[in-house]
Amino acid sequence: MNPAYRSPVKRSVTIAGHPTSISLEPMFWDALEAEAARRSLPVNALVARIDVERMEADDPPNLTSAIRQWLWRGRTAD
């Protein structure tokens, strides 16, 4: 199997004191962890920031989609 195509991995994160599960493909988990490290933040804190941004949208996507979009936007903004 091509390592670029891997099934999503479910992990638990805590946002504003509430646990939730997020399923992302390993490449997105890697990108999220790298961005959190670059910003000197725990992954939970970065996910919480993304969650706040997504809730400001007129029609907010689910959190997993918001994370993927946020990561993509950051990658294409460079």
Secondary structure, DSSP 8 states (H G I E B T S, - for coil): --TTS---EEEEEEETTEEEEEEE-HHHHHHHHHHHHHTT--HHHHHHHHHHHHHTSSS---HHHHHHHHHHHHHHH-
